[in-house]
Amino acid sequence: MFQLQVIGSGTDKERIPGIDIHLSDGDKWMFAGHEVHVIDTPGHTRGHISFYFPGSGTIFTGDTLFSLSCGKLFEGSPEQ
């Protein structure tokens, strides 16, 4: 029905079935004509990654950023 690709962390390739493109820290790729830089951001989960869009100076964390707090950690530690 839909022709799409699932993009995710290479760290999670064993525990999340169906990831078509595995990304790691420092990888760069194009999304809808925009360059995207992958940033490894473990802590919430071991395989958590964020996407930085240098053209607009924005970042997609896929999570909530807390001021002076780390929120809830499922697998990582505050140091991460």
Buried (B, 14 or more C-beta within 10 A) or exposed (E): EEEEEEBBBBBBEEEEEEBEEBBEBEBEEEEEEEEBBBBBBBBBBBBBBBBBBEEEEEBEBEBEEEEEEBEEEEEBEEEB
